[in-house]
Amino acid sequence: SGQGEPEMRKHICEVMAVEGLVADPDDVTVTCGSQQGLDLVTRIFCNPGDVIMAESPAYVGALNTFASYQTEVIHVDMDDSGLVPESLREKVTAARQDGKSVKFLYTVPNHSNPSGISQSTERRREILAVADELDLLVVEDNPYGLLNLDGDPLPTLKSMDPDNVVYLGSFSKTFAPGFRIGWVLSPSFVRDKLVLAQESATLCPPVFSQFAVSSYLAHWDWRAQVDSFINMYRIRRDTMLSSLAETMPEGTTWSHPSGGFFVWLTIPGAIDSAAMLPRAVTKLVAYTPGTAFYADGRGQRNIRLSFCYPTPERIKVGVERLAGVMREELEIVETFGLADERRHSRDLGPGPNLA
């Protein structure tokens, strides 16, 4: 079936229930990872030139998908509590006044990639109220929801507004990324189109992967496994945060994620994160420059760090190396005044694909 195996869809509903989301297996469409789910949703809703609202910064994989369908991305401002409701209202209203067709809001409300920010419960209510007021669909991407390192999972947007939210889920962060099993939970009028789009793309999602994940969920204590991941990632996050506090140059700030995989750095203004990357690689430390997470060219002063893979010992070494590279870069920029020149040279043509 293009919709996915019935037993798999039943287990997906059991997983979503942990975050307070009550769902019917008939409303679930299994996909080849949540990335394919996002691709199918964008294909269904968007024509070239349509507008998608996205948080600021936004997941690079989503931005690439939106670009492939020739949509325009408008970033919505964020603060420490998540998306700013008034910014959403203002930017949707302005786009519509300009005659643009705004199709949906894309957001990762839990431990966002790349910022690590989670929307507070109250902020979620406010965002959904604005979306309802503006008759705006919300696409909720939630790969990190179960990986809350400091408490119980927050309620999903879909659980708070079942009729106006299309929900994307994934097993890549809690089972194994290589099995490529994700899903879309949507109203029936969207589900039917998703199944047609899925069948046109793959005929059906991989059945062997579905059987493997379904068997695991049926016969293994998967919640205990998630708890073990949480304990591991909590140590790695805390190691990264303490290392940053000990080593970063003055003027550097960073997010303090409550879960997920990522810390978002804002670096001293003289440094360009993309221009600094080659120097960092020669020192055997790598990161993703902030420019990868904006559709409008911003992010020169930002860096995404990931704590999910390296051990605590390697995290300490990596942060120390990065801090050393930043100090070298500050000295070079202050001595030779290269920051503006580097930005100008990068703007002359496309840089490397850092996704």
Buried (B, 14 or more C-beta within 10 A) or exposed (E): BBBBBEBBBBBBBEBBEBBBBEBEBEBBBBBBBBBBBBBBBBBBBBEEEBBBBBBBBBBBBBBBBBEEBEBBBBBBBBEEBBBBBEBBBEBBEEBBEEEBBBBBBBBBBBBBBBBBBBBBEEBBBBBBEBBEEBEBBBBBBBBBBBBBBEEEBBBBBBBBBBEBBBBBBBBBBBBBEEBBBBBBBBEEEBBEBBBEBBBEBBEBBBEEBBEBBBEBBEEEEBEEEBEEBBEBBBBBBBBBBBBBEEBBBEEBEBBEBBBBBBBBBBBBEBBBBBBBBEBBEEEEBBBBBBBBBBBEEBBBBBBBBBBBEBEBEEBBBBBBBBBBBBBBBBEBBEEEEBBEEBBEEBEEEEBEEBE
